[in-house]
Amino acid sequence: MSGRGPGLGDVFTIGIALAANLVVGFAIGWGVDLLTGTFPIFAFVGFGLGLITAGVTVYRLSRRYM
């Protein structure tokens, strides 16, 4: 494979990074909710922040192919 596009390993890395950011953001928010008794407020905030960081991470990983 001699194209300029991403290989299978690159695509796998982007997918794992996307999922990890979302899960970690939600988990941190859920942990804060458990400590403060405010579920689901911080879980949603953590998920939103995870979504933002996932977008930034995917952009940084895929920038070399743009």
mmCIF file of the N, C-alpha and C atoms, coordinates in Angstrom:
data_MODEL
# 
_entry.id   MODEL 
# 
loop_
_atom_site.group_PDB 
_atom_site.id 
_atom_site.type_symbol 
_atom_site.label_atom_id 
_atom_site.label_alt_id 
_atom_site.label_comp_id 
_atom_site.label_asym_id 
_atom_site.label_entity_id 
_atom_site.label_seq_id 
_atom_site.pdbx_PDB_ins_code 
_atom_site.Cartn_x 
_atom_site.Cartn_y 
_atom_site.Cartn_z 
_atom_site.occupancy 
_atom_site.B_iso_or_equiv 
_atom_site.pdbx_formal_charge 
_atom_site.auth_seq_id 
_atom_site.auth_comp_id 
_atom_site.auth_asym_id 
_atom_site.auth_atom_id 
_atom_site.pdbx_PDB_model_num 
ATOM 1   N N  . MET A 1 1  ? 0.853   -1.176 0.000  1.00 0.00 ? 1  MET A N  1 
ATOM 2   C CA . MET A 1 1  ? 0.000   0.000  0.000  1.00 0.00 ? 1  MET A CA 1 
ATOM 3   C C  . MET A 1 1  ? 0.895   1.234  0.000  1.00 0.00 ? 1  MET A C  1 
ATOM 4   N N  . SER A 1 2  ? 0.848   1.987  -1.076 1.00 0.00 ? 2  SER A N  1 
ATOM 5   C CA . SER A 1 2  ? 1.755   3.118  -1.203 1.00 0.00 ? 2  SER A CA 1 
ATOM 6   C C  . SER A 1 2  ? 1.033   4.451  -1.298 1.00 0.00 ? 2  SER A C  1 
ATOM 7   N N  . GLY A 1 3  ? -0.206  4.519  -0.841 1.00 0.00 ? 3  GLY A N  1 
ATOM 8   C CA . GLY A 1 3  ? -0.962  5.767  -0.897 1.00 0.00 ? 3  GLY A CA 1 
ATOM 9   C C  . GLY A 1 3  ? -0.584  6.704  0.234  1.00 0.00 ? 3  GLY A C  1 
ATOM 10  N N  . ARG A 1 4  ? -1.120  7.907  0.154  1.00 0.00 ? 4  ARG A N  1 
ATOM 11  C CA . ARG A 1 4  ? -0.846  8.892  1.192  1.00 0.00 ? 4  ARG A CA 1 
ATOM 12  C C  . ARG A 1 4  ? -1.844  8.797  2.339  1.00 0.00 ? 4  ARG A C  1 
ATOM 13  N N  . GLY A 1 5  ? -2.880  8.024  2.181  1.00 0.00 ? 5  GLY A N  1 
ATOM 14  C CA . GLY A 1 5  ? -3.917  7.921  3.197  1.00 0.00 ? 5  GLY A CA 1 
ATOM 15  C C  . GLY A 1 5  ? -3.464  7.135  4.409  1.00 0.00 ? 5  GLY A C  1 
ATOM 16  N N  . PRO A 1 6  ? -4.286  7.144  5.436  1.00 0.00 ? 6  PRO A N  1 
ATOM 17  C CA . PRO A 1 6  ? -3.931  6.420  6.654  1.00 0.00 ? 6  PRO A CA 1 
ATOM 18  C C  . PRO A 1 6  ? -4.016  4.914  6.461  1.00 0.00 ? 6  PRO A C  1 
ATOM 19  N N  . GLY A 1 7  ? -3.160  4.211  7.156  1.00 0.00 ? 7  GLY A N  1 
ATOM 20  C CA . GLY A 1 7  ? -3.202  2.758  7.147  1.00 0.00 ? 7  GLY A CA 1 
ATOM 21  C C  . GLY A 1 7  ? -4.184  2.254  8.187  1.00 0.00 ? 7  GLY A C  1 
ATOM 22  N N  . LEU A 1 8  ? -4.339  0.956  8.237  1.00 0.00 ? 8  LEU A N  1 
ATOM 23  C CA . LEU A 1 8  ? -5.282  0.349  9.169  1.00 0.00 ? 8  LEU A CA 1 
ATOM 24  C C  . LEU A 1 8  ? -4.907  0.668  10.618 1.00 0.00 ? 8  LEU A C  1 
ATOM 25  N N  . GLY A 1 9  ? -3.631  0.676  10.928 1.00 0.00 ? 9  GLY A N  1 
ATOM 26  C CA . GLY A 1 9  ? -3.191  1.003  12.285 1.00 0.00 ? 9  GLY A CA 1 
ATOM 27  C C  . GLY A 1 9  ? -3.525  2.431  12.676 1.00 0.00 ? 9  GLY A C  1 
ATOM 28  N N  . ASP A 1 10 ? -3.413  3.348  11.728 1.00 0.00 ? 10 ASP A N  1 
ATOM 29  C CA . ASP A 1 10 ? -3.742  4.746  11.990 1.00 0.00 ? 10 ASP A CA 1 
ATOM 30  C C  . ASP A 1 10 ? -5.234  4.913  12.262 1.00 0.00 ? 10 ASP A C  1 
ATOM 31  N N  . VAL A 1 11 ? -6.047  4.242  11.468 1.00 0.00 ? 11 VAL A N  1 
ATOM 32  C CA . VAL A 1 11 ? -7.494  4.317  11.660 1.00 0.00 ? 11 VAL A CA 1 
ATOM 33  C C  . VAL A 1 11 ? -7.881  3.710  12.998 1.00 0.00 ? 11 VAL A C  1 
ATOM 34  N N  . PHE A 1 12 ? -7.262  2.605  13.363 1.00 0.00 ? 12 PHE A N  1 
ATOM 35  C CA . PHE A 1 12 ? -7.520  1.963  14.647 1.00 0.00 ? 12 PHE A CA 1 
ATOM 36  C C  . PHE A 1 12 ? -7.130  2.885  15.799 1.00 0.00 ? 12 PHE A C  1 
ATOM 37  N N  . THR A 1 13 ? -6.005  3.560  15.680 1.00 0.00 ? 13 THR A N  1 
ATOM 38  C CA . THR A 1 13 ? -5.551  4.498  16.712 1.00 0.00 ? 13 THR A CA 1 
ATOM 39  C C  . THR A 1 13 ? -6.535  5.649  16.877 1.00 0.00 ? 13 THR A C  1 
ATOM 40  N N  . ILE A 1 14 ? -7.038  6.181  15.774 1.00 0.00 ? 14 ILE A N  1 
ATOM 41  C CA . ILE A 1 14 ? -8.008  7.271  15.845 1.00 0.00 ? 14 ILE A CA 1 
ATOM 42  C C  . ILE A 1 14 ? -9.285  6.802  16.534 1.00 0.00 ? 14 ILE A C  1 
ATOM 43  N N  . GLY A 1 15 ? -9.756  5.610  16.203 1.00 0.00 ? 15 GLY A N  1 
ATOM 44  C CA . GLY A 1 15 ? -10.965 5.078  16.836 1.00 0.00 ? 15 GLY A CA 1 
ATOM 45  C C  . GLY A 1 15 ? -10.796 4.861  18.326 1.00 0.00 ? 15 GLY A C  1 
ATOM 46  N N  . ILE A 1 16 ? -9.668  4.305  18.727 1.00 0.00 ? 16 ILE A N  1 
ATOM 47  C CA . ILE A 1 16 ? -9.405  4.077  20.151 1.00 0.00 ? 16 ILE A CA 1 
ATOM 48  C C  . ILE A 1 16 ? -9.299  5.404  20.889 1.00 0.00 ? 16 ILE A C  1 
ATOM 49  N N  . ALA A 1 17 ? -8.634  6.386  20.290 1.00 0.00 ? 17 ALA A N  1 
ATOM 50  C CA . ALA A 1 17 ? -8.504  7.702  20.922 1.00 0.00 ? 17 ALA A CA 1 
ATOM 51  C C  . ALA A 1 17 ? -9.868  8.360  21.087 1.00 0.00 ? 17 ALA A C  1 
ATOM 52  N N  . LEU A 1 18 ? -10.721 8.233  20.094 1.00 0.00 ? 18 LEU A N  1 
ATOM 53  C CA . LEU A 1 18 ? -12.066 8.799  20.159 1.00 0.00 ? 18 LEU A CA 1 
ATOM 54  C C  . LEU A 1 18 ? -12.856 8.173  21.300 1.00 0.00 ? 18 LEU A C  1 
ATOM 55  N N  . ALA A 1 19 ? -12.865 6.861  21.354 1.00 0.00 ? 19 ALA A N  1 
ATOM 56  C CA . ALA A 1 19 ? -13.612 6.169  22.400 1.00 0.00 ? 19 ALA A CA 1 
ATOM 57  C C  . ALA A 1 19 ? -13.037 6.451  23.789 1.00 0.00 ? 19 ALA A C  1 
ATOM 58  N N  . ALA A 1 20 ? -11.720 6.461  23.906 1.00 0.00 ? 20 ALA A N  1 
ATOM 59  C CA . ALA A 1 20 ? -11.092 6.687  25.205 1.00 0.00 ? 20 ALA A CA 1 
ATOM 60  C C  . ALA A 1 20 ? -11.401 8.073  25.749 1.00 0.00 ? 20 ALA A C  1 
ATOM 61  N N  . ASN A 1 21 ? -11.373 9.090  24.901 1.00 0.00 ? 21 ASN A N  1 
ATOM 62  C CA . ASN A 1 21 ? -11.688 10.442 25.354 1.00 0.00 ? 21 ASN A CA 1 
ATOM 63  C C  . ASN A 1 21 ? -13.118 10.541 25.853 1.00 0.00 ? 21 ASN A C  1 
ATOM 64  N N  . LEU A 1 22 ? -14.047 9.927  25.140 1.00 0.00 ? 22 LEU A N  1 
ATOM 65  C CA . LEU A 1 22 ? -15.448 9.978  25.561 1.00 0.00 ? 22 LEU A CA 1 
ATOM 66  C C  . LEU A 1 22 ? -15.663 9.239  26.881 1.00 0.00 ? 22 LEU A C  1 
ATOM 67  N N  . VAL A 1 23 ? -15.069 8.062  27.007 1.00 0.00 ? 23 VAL A N  1 
ATOM 68  C CA . VAL A 1 23 ? -15.247 7.266  28.222 1.00 0.00 ? 23 VAL A CA 1 
ATOM 69  C C  . VAL A 1 23 ? -14.600 7.953  29.420 1.00 0.00 ? 23 VAL A C  1 
ATOM 70  N N  . VAL A 1 24 ? -13.400 8.473  29.249 1.00 0.00 ? 24 VAL A N  1 
ATOM 71  C CA . VAL A 1 24 ? -12.706 9.126  30.367 1.00 0.00 ? 24 VAL A CA 1 
ATOM 72  C C  . VAL A 1 24 ? -13.446 10.391 30.798 1.00 0.00 ? 24 VAL A C  1 
ATOM 73  N N  . GLY A 1 25 ? -13.909 11.181 29.843 1.00 0.00 ? 25 GLY A N  1 
ATOM 74  C CA . GLY A 1 25 ? -14.661 12.382 30.194 1.00 0.00 ? 25 GLY A CA 1 
ATOM 75  C C  . GLY A 1 25 ? -15.931 12.052 30.962 1.00 0.00 ? 25 GLY A C  1 
ATOM 76  N N  . PHE A 1 26 ? -16.673 11.060 30.489 1.00 0.00 ? 26 PHE A N  1 
ATOM 77  C CA . PHE A 1 26 ? -17.894 10.661 31.182 1.00 0.00 ? 26 PHE A CA 1 
ATOM 78  C C  . PHE A 1 26 ? -17.584 10.092 32.567 1.00 0.00 ? 26 PHE A C  1 
ATOM 79  N N  . ALA A 1 27 ? -16.542 9.281  32.668 1.00 0.00 ? 27 ALA A N  1 
ATOM 80  C CA . ALA A 1 27 ? -16.187 8.659  33.947 1.00 0.00 ? 27 ALA A CA 1 
ATOM 81  C C  . ALA A 1 27 ? -15.787 9.704  34.987 1.00 0.00 ? 27 ALA A C  1 
ATOM 82  N N  . ILE A 1 28 ? -15.038 10.700 34.581 1.00 0.00 ? 28 ILE A N  1 
ATOM 83  C CA . ILE A 1 28 ? -14.659 11.763 35.522 1.00 0.00 ? 28 ILE A CA 1 
ATOM 84  C C  . ILE A 1 28 ? -15.893 12.524 35.979 1.00 0.00 ? 28 ILE A C  1 
ATOM 85  N N  . GLY A 1 29 ? -16.783 12.845 35.037 1.00 0.00 ? 29 GLY A N  1 
ATOM 86  C CA . GLY A 1 29 ? -18.020 13.519 35.404 1.00 0.00 ? 29 GLY A CA 1 
ATOM 87  C C  . GLY A 1 29 ? -18.883 12.683 36.318 1.00 0.00 ? 29 GLY A C  1 
ATOM 88  N N  . TRP A 1 30 ? -18.952 11.396 36.050 1.00 0.00 ? 30 TRP A N  1 
ATOM 89  C CA . TRP A 1 30 ? -19.740 10.494 36.891 1.00 0.00 ? 30 TRP A CA 1 
ATOM 90  C C  . TRP A 1 30 ? -19.144 10.423 38.293 1.00 0.00 ? 30 TRP A C  1 
ATOM 91  N N  . GLY A 1 31 ? -17.813 10.379 38.383 1.00 0.00 ? 31 GLY A N  1 
ATOM 92  C CA . GLY A 1 31 ? -17.158 10.357 39.686 1.00 0.00 ? 31 GLY A CA 1 
ATOM 93  C C  . GLY A 1 31 ? -17.454 11.616 40.491 1.00 0.00 ? 31 GLY A C  1 
ATOM 94  N N  . VAL A 1 32 ? -17.429 12.755 39.833 1.00 0.00 ? 32 VAL A N  1 
ATOM 95  C CA . VAL A 1 32 ? -17.765 14.014 40.515 1.00 0.00 ? 32 VAL A CA 1 
ATOM 96  C C  . VAL A 1 32 ? -19.216 13.981 40.961 1.00 0.00 ? 32 VAL A C  1 
ATOM 97  N N  . ASP A 1 33 ? -20.094 13.450 40.119 1.00 0.00 ? 33 ASP A N  1 
ATOM 98  C CA . ASP A 1 33 ? -21.504 13.331 40.493 1.00 0.00 ? 33 ASP A CA 1 
ATOM 99  C C  . ASP A 1 33 ? -21.698 12.431 41.709 1.00 0.00 ? 33 ASP A C  1 
ATOM 100 N N  . LEU A 1 34 ? -20.954 11.349 41.775 1.00 0.00 ? 34 LEU A N  1 
ATOM 101 C CA . LEU A 1 34 ? -21.074 10.457 42.933 1.00 0.00 ? 34 LEU A CA 1 
ATOM 102 C C  . LEU A 1 34 ? -20.618 11.152 44.214 1.00 0.00 ? 34 LEU A C  1 
ATOM 103 N N  . LEU A 1 35 ? -19.588 11.982 44.102 1.00 0.00 ? 35 LEU A N  1 
ATOM 104 C CA . LEU A 1 35 ? -19.086 12.688 45.279 1.00 0.00 ? 35 LEU A CA 1 
ATOM 105 C C  . LEU A 1 35 ? -20.035 13.796 45.732 1.00 0.00 ? 35 LEU A C  1 
ATOM 106 N N  . THR A 1 36 ? -20.697 14.437 44.777 1.00 0.00 ? 36 THR A N  1 
ATOM 107 C CA . THR A 1 36 ? -21.542 15.580 45.117 1.00 0.00 ? 36 THR A CA 1 
ATOM 108 C C  . THR A 1 36 ? -23.030 15.258 45.139 1.00 0.00 ? 36 THR A C  1 
ATOM 109 N N  . GLY A 1 37 ? -23.417 14.083 44.640 1.00 0.00 ? 37 GLY A N  1 
ATOM 110 C CA . GLY A 1 37 ? -24.825 13.699 44.630 1.00 0.00 ? 37 GLY A CA 1 
ATOM 111 C C  . GLY A 1 37 ? -25.658 14.480 43.624 1.00 0.00 ? 37 GLY A C  1 
ATOM 112 N N  . THR A 1 38 ? -25.062 14.859 42.515 1.00 0.00 ? 38 THR A N  1 
ATOM 113 C CA . THR A 1 38 ? -25.767 15.678 41.533 1.00 0.00 ? 38 THR A CA 1 
ATOM 114 C C  . THR A 1 38 ? -25.968 14.972 40.202 1.00 0.00 ? 38 THR A C  1 
ATOM 115 N N  . PHE A 1 39 ? -25.990 13.644 40.198 1.00 0.00 ? 39 PHE A N  1 
ATOM 116 C CA . PHE A 1 39 ? -26.122 12.903 38.939 1.00 0.00 ? 39 PHE A CA 1 
ATOM 117 C C  . PHE A 1 39 ? -27.357 13.349 38.195 1.00 0.00 ? 39 PHE A C  1 
ATOM 118 N N  . PRO A 1 40 ? -27.317 13.612 36.953 1.00 0.00 ? 40 PRO A N  1 
ATOM 119 C CA . PRO A 1 40 ? -26.360 13.408 35.876 1.00 0.00 ? 40 PRO A CA 1 
ATOM 120 C C  . PRO A 1 40 ? -25.690 14.685 35.388 1.00 0.00 ? 40 PRO A C  1 
ATOM 121 N N  . ILE A 1 41 ? -25.676 15.732 36.161 1.00 0.00 ? 41 ILE A N  1 
ATOM 122 C CA . ILE A 1 41 ? -25.175 17.024 35.681 1.00 0.00 ? 41 ILE A CA 1 
ATOM 123 C C  . ILE A 1 41 ? -23.716 16.930 35.227 1.00 0.00 ? 41 ILE A C  1 
ATOM 124 N N  . PHE A 1 42 ? -22.831 16.512 36.111 1.00 0.00 ? 42 PHE A N  1 
ATOM 125 C CA . PHE A 1 42 ? -21.414 16.474 35.759 1.00 0.00 ? 42 PHE A CA 1 
ATOM 126 C C  . PHE A 1 42 ? -21.091 15.346 34.795 1.00 0.00 ? 42 PHE A C  1 
ATOM 127 N N  . ALA A 1 43 ? -21.906 14.306 34.759 1.00 0.00 ? 43 ALA A N  1 
ATOM 128 C CA . ALA A 1 43 ? -21.710 13.245 33.771 1.00 0.00 ? 43 ALA A CA 1 
ATOM 129 C C  . ALA A 1 43 ? -21.904 13.813 32.371 1.00 0.00 ? 43 ALA A C  1 
ATOM 130 N N  . PHE A 1 44 ? -22.926 14.651 32.190 1.00 0.00 ? 44 PHE A N  1 
ATOM 131 C CA . PHE A 1 44 ? -23.141 15.286 30.894 1.00 0.00 ? 44 PHE A CA 1 
ATOM 132 C C  . PHE A 1 44 ? -22.033 16.291 30.581 1.00 0.00 ? 44 PHE A C  1 
ATOM 133 N N  . VAL A 1 45 ? -21.617 17.040 31.581 1.00 0.00 ? 45 VAL A N  1 
ATOM 134 C CA . VAL A 1 45 ? -20.521 17.996 31.375 1.00 0.00 ? 45 VAL A CA 1 
ATOM 135 C C  . VAL A 1 45 ? -19.243 17.247 30.998 1.00 0.00 ? 45 VAL A C  1 
ATOM 136 N N  . GLY A 1 46 ? -18.943 16.170 31.700 1.00 0.00 ? 46 GLY A N  1 
ATOM 137 C CA . GLY A 1 46 ? -17.757 15.367 31.390 1.00 0.00 ? 46 GLY A CA 1 
ATOM 138 C C  . GLY A 1 46 ? -17.832 14.751 30.013 1.00 0.00 ? 46 GLY A C  1 
ATOM 139 N N  . PHE A 1 47 ? -19.023 14.290 29.628 1.00 0.00 ? 47 PHE A N  1 
ATOM 140 C CA . PHE A 1 47 ? -19.187 13.736 28.288 1.00 0.00 ? 47 PHE A CA 1 
ATOM 141 C C  . PHE A 1 47 ? -18.970 14.814 27.232 1.00 0.00 ? 47 PHE A C  1 
ATOM 142 N N  . GLY A 1 48 ? -19.486 16.003 27.491 1.00 0.00 ? 48 GLY A N  1 
ATOM 143 C CA . GLY A 1 48 ? -19.290 17.115 26.554 1.00 0.00 ? 48 GLY A CA 1 
ATOM 144 C C  . GLY A 1 48 ? -17.826 17.483 26.416 1.00 0.00 ? 48 GLY A C  1 
ATOM 145 N N  . LEU A 1 49 ? -17.125 17.548 27.549 1.00 0.00 ? 49 LEU A N  1 
ATOM 146 C CA . LEU A 1 49 ? -15.693 17.836 27.489 1.00 0.00 ? 49 LEU A CA 1 
ATOM 147 C C  . LEU A 1 49 ? -14.928 16.710 26.800 1.00 0.00 ? 49 LEU A C  1 
ATOM 148 N N  . GLY A 1 50 ? -15.360 15.471 27.043 1.00 0.00 ? 50 GLY A N  1 
ATOM 149 C CA . GLY A 1 50 ? -14.752 14.335 26.344 1.00 0.00 ? 50 GLY A CA 1 
ATOM 150 C C  . GLY A 1 50 ? -14.973 14.408 24.848 1.00 0.00 ? 50 GLY A C  1 
ATOM 151 N N  . LEU A 1 51 ? -16.147 14.872 24.451 1.00 0.00 ? 51 LEU A N  1 
ATOM 152 C CA . LEU A 1 51 ? -16.446 15.029 23.032 1.00 0.00 ? 51 LEU A CA 1 
ATOM 153 C C  . LEU A 1 51 ? -15.551 16.094 22.400 1.00 0.00 ? 51 LEU A C  1 
ATOM 154 N N  . ILE A 1 52 ? -15.345 17.186 23.116 1.00 0.00 ? 52 ILE A N  1 
ATOM 155 C CA . ILE A 1 52 ? -14.467 18.250 22.609 1.00 0.00 ? 52 ILE A CA 1 
ATOM 156 C C  . ILE A 1 52 ? -13.028 17.753 22.498 1.00 0.00 ? 52 ILE A C  1 
ATOM 157 N N  . THR A 1 53 ? -12.538 17.097 23.546 1.00 0.00 ? 53 THR A N  1 
ATOM 158 C CA . THR A 1 53 ? -11.157 16.600 23.500 1.00 0.00 ? 53 THR A CA 1 
ATOM 159 C C  . THR A 1 53 ? -11.006 15.498 22.452 1.00 0.00 ? 53 THR A C  1 
ATOM 160 N N  . ALA A 1 54 ? -12.054 14.707 22.242 1.00 0.00 ? 54 ALA A N  1 
ATOM 161 C CA . ALA A 1 54 ? -11.993 13.679 21.200 1.00 0.00 ? 54 ALA A CA 1 
ATOM 162 C C  . ALA A 1 54 ? -11.864 14.332 19.829 1.00 0.00 ? 54 ALA A C  1 
ATOM 163 N N  . GLY A 1 55 ? -12.609 15.393 19.596 1.00 0.00 ? 55 GLY A N  1 
ATOM 164 C CA . GLY A 1 55 ? -12.508 16.094 18.324 1.00 0.00 ? 55 GLY A CA 1 
ATOM 165 C C  . GLY A 1 55 ? -11.124 16.674 18.096 1.00 0.00 ? 55 GLY A C  1 
ATOM 166 N N  . VAL A 1 56 ? -10.564 17.267 19.134 1.00 0.00 ? 56 VAL A N  1 
ATOM 167 C CA . VAL A 1 56 ? -9.210  17.830 19.026 1.00 0.00 ? 56 VAL A CA 1 
ATOM 168 C C  . VAL A 1 56 ? -8.193  16.725 18.766 1.00 0.00 ? 56 VAL A C  1 
ATOM 169 N N  . THR A 1 57 ? -8.326  15.613 19.470 1.00 0.00 ? 57 THR A N  1 
ATOM 170 C CA . THR A 1 57 ? -7.388  14.506 19.304 1.00 0.00 ? 57 THR A CA 1 
ATOM 171 C C  . THR A 1 57 ? -7.479  13.911 17.908 1.00 0.00 ? 57 THR A C  1 
ATOM 172 N N  . VAL A 1 58 ? -8.689  13.682 17.430 1.00 0.00 ? 58 VAL A N  1 
ATOM 173 C CA . VAL A 1 58 ? -8.855  13.133 16.085 1.00 0.00 ? 58 VAL A CA 1 
ATOM 174 C C  . VAL A 1 58 ? -8.300  14.106 15.043 1.00 0.00 ? 58 VAL A C  1 
ATOM 175 N N  . TYR A 1 59 ? -8.523  15.387 15.234 1.00 0.00 ? 59 TYR A N  1 
ATOM 176 C CA . TYR A 1 59 ? -7.970  16.374 14.305 1.00 0.00 ? 59 TYR A CA 1 
ATOM 177 C C  . TYR A 1 59 ? -6.445  16.322 14.298 1.00 0.00 ? 59 TYR A C  1 
ATOM 178 N N  . ARG A 1 60 ? -5.844  16.273 15.468 1.00 0.00 ? 60 ARG A N  1 
ATOM 179 C CA . ARG A 1 60 ? -4.372  16.232 15.539 1.00 0.00 ? 60 ARG A CA 1 
ATOM 180 C C  . ARG A 1 60 ? -3.813  14.965 14.912 1.00 0.00 ? 60 ARG A C  1 
ATOM 181 N N  . LEU A 1 61 ? -4.490  13.828 15.127 1.00 0.00 ? 61 LEU A N  1 
ATOM 182 C CA . LEU A 1 61 ? -3.994  12.576 14.568 1.00 0.00 ? 61 LEU A CA 1 
ATOM 183 C C  . LEU A 1 61 ? -4.194  12.509 13.053 1.00 0.00 ? 61 LEU A C  1 
ATOM 184 N N  . SER A 1 62 ? -5.242  13.131 12.556 1.00 0.00 ? 62 SER A N  1 
ATOM 185 C CA . SER A 1 62 ? -5.527  13.038 11.126 1.00 0.00 ? 62 SER A CA 1 
ATOM 186 C C  . SER A 1 62 ? -5.003  14.213 10.318 1.00 0.00 ? 62 SER A C  1 
ATOM 187 N N  . ARG A 1 63 ? -4.423  15.198 10.969 1.00 0.00 ? 63 ARG A N  1 
ATOM 188 C CA . ARG A 1 63 ? -3.942  16.401 10.275 1.00 0.00 ? 63 ARG A CA 1 
ATOM 189 C C  . ARG A 1 63 ? -2.889  16.076 9.220  1.00 0.00 ? 63 ARG A C  1 
ATOM 190 N N  . ARG A 1 64 ? -2.074  15.077 9.460  1.00 0.00 ? 64 ARG A N  1 
ATOM 191 C CA . ARG A 1 64 ? -1.013  14.772 8.507  1.00 0.00 ? 64 ARG A CA 1 
ATOM 192 C C  . ARG A 1 64 ? -1.549  14.193 7.185  1.00 0.00 ? 64 ARG A C  1 
ATOM 193 N N  . TYR A 1 65 ? -2.821  13.782 7.160  1.00 0.00 ? 65 TYR A N  1 
ATOM 194 C CA . TYR A 1 65 ? -3.405  13.226 5.940  1.00 0.00 ? 65 TYR A CA 1 
ATOM 195 C C  . TYR A 1 65 ? -4.263  14.242 5.203  1.00 0.00 ? 65 TYR A C  1 
ATOM 196 N N  . MET A 1 66 ? -4.364  15.459 5.713  1.00 0.00 ? 66 MET A N  1 
ATOM 197 C CA . MET A 1 66 ? -5.194  16.479 5.076  1.00 0.00 ? 66 MET A CA 1 
ATOM 198 C C  . MET A 1 66 ? -4.388  17.295 4.084  1.00 0.00 ? 66 MET A C  1 
# 
